[in-house]
Amino acid sequence: MTNATSNPDLLPPPLWSLPEPDPQTFRVRPLRIGNVDIGFPAVQAALSGYSDGAMRIVARRLGAPYTLAEVMIDRFVLELKNRRRTQHHLQLTDEEHPVGGQLMGSDPKEFGPAATRLVEAGFDIIDINFGCPVKSAVGGCRGGYHLSQPSVALEIVDRVREAVPPQIPVTLKMRRGIDDSQGSRDRFFQIMDGAFNRGVAAITVHGRTVEQKYVGPSNWEFLRDVKLHAKDRTILGSGDLFTAQSCLDMLRRTGVDGVSVARGAIGNPWIFQQVRDLANGLPAMIPDLAEQRRVQLMQCELSLQFKTDVQTCSTMRAFGLKFARLHPQPDVVRNAFAAAKSLEEWRRVLDTNY
Ligand SMILES: Cc1cc2nc3c(=O)[nH]c(=O)nc-3n(C[C@H](O)[C@H](O)[C@H](O)COP(=O)(O)O)c2cc1C
């Protein structure tokens, strides 16, 4: 994904022209999505290539009240067989709930049956992806492409809402538009209002355009406008949530009901506890090396319950590169993880550095 995983420290800061609310009156409010009580309003986003069962369980154990699985293409969901390599996509554990499953596709007709399969697998909330900016998705008329065609987007919403039992919330993930044009903005609001009118329980808005991919800041002013427009309907914000403080800032300055932590949670699952700490007026907990080691080993053990050794090695190597950011010698540790070719070598990196 272009620039998606580049060093957040190098990204420009978010737009800060939003007013600081009165600290005396601001309160973090518990989040509810339809009839599902989420609680603390900092959740873990859907992250393709990352938010597998192991990452989601680690996030839940460390304080995330709700997580989303990696996006799945509708046809992929329908064709999934009980094969060791792919079955993990629909495997859920008791401790994960509530957990969201996310669908992406081009043909509205495929969405209903795919959503039904996610419900049968046990997902508590069904999320529709109208945001993915990658070439293969947009070129295949999926993800963010739907922001250009409100009538098709809303037909997808109808199909999913009809297929999913009424007690299971349907939600949307949207970018703020295809590009910066007025037409794109108008279509965003057309889809948003149409979706709420069709029974969508919450919308997560990423403040970047599809064209923007991950270049430049997420527009938090847009998020504030969205929440003002949505009034009491539930909006979660996304974009540039790299620290616990930025999560709290987004809640306070934009008025959104929840924040969806994405890159900031890859290799830093402690961020969920840190936001809670800050919201309680406490200093954010800092994970020492022993804690960083404990959590990486825990994630590896969990991963092996769902995935093969080879898959787990490649996943843990990818996460290791991100966990390394918290190490006092990030470059040394990052290079060591990058060179690990087996789980044994990965464990040796932990033994040597943590
Ligand atoms: C590697 C990667 C994978 C992603 N996968 C998904 C996905 O499966 N579904 C989704 O809705 N968004 C996905 N996103 C978008 C994030 O959920 C989030 O909206 C975006 O990264 C902006 O937040 P951030 O700037 O705080 O990272 C992904 C982002 C990244 C970087």
The ligand as an ORCA input file, in Angstrom:
! r2SCAN-3c Opt
* xyz 0 1
  C      -1.503     -1.389      6.154
  C      -2.876     -0.811      6.200
  C      -3.970     -1.633      5.976
  C      -5.261     -1.096      6.016
  N      -6.326     -1.929      5.839
  C      -7.587     -1.449      5.955
  C      -8.699     -2.320      5.873
  O      -8.597     -3.543      5.712
  N      -9.945     -1.764      5.986
  C     -10.120     -0.412      6.218
  O     -11.252      0.041      6.328
  N      -9.073      0.416      6.312
  C      -7.824     -0.071      6.197
  N      -6.760      0.777      6.346
  C      -7.010      2.187      6.659
  C      -6.952      2.425      8.173
  O      -7.972      1.726      8.842
  C      -7.049      3.930      8.520
  O      -8.273      4.434      8.069
  C      -5.904      4.725      7.903
  O      -4.676      4.064      8.064
  C      -5.817      6.119      8.518
  O      -5.474      6.071      9.847
  P      -3.951      6.374     10.380
  O      -3.470      7.598      9.608
  O      -4.158      6.656     11.852
  O      -3.167      5.172     10.082
  C      -5.472      0.284      6.275
  C      -4.356      1.091      6.482
  C      -3.085      0.567      6.450
  C      -1.942      1.480      6.714
*
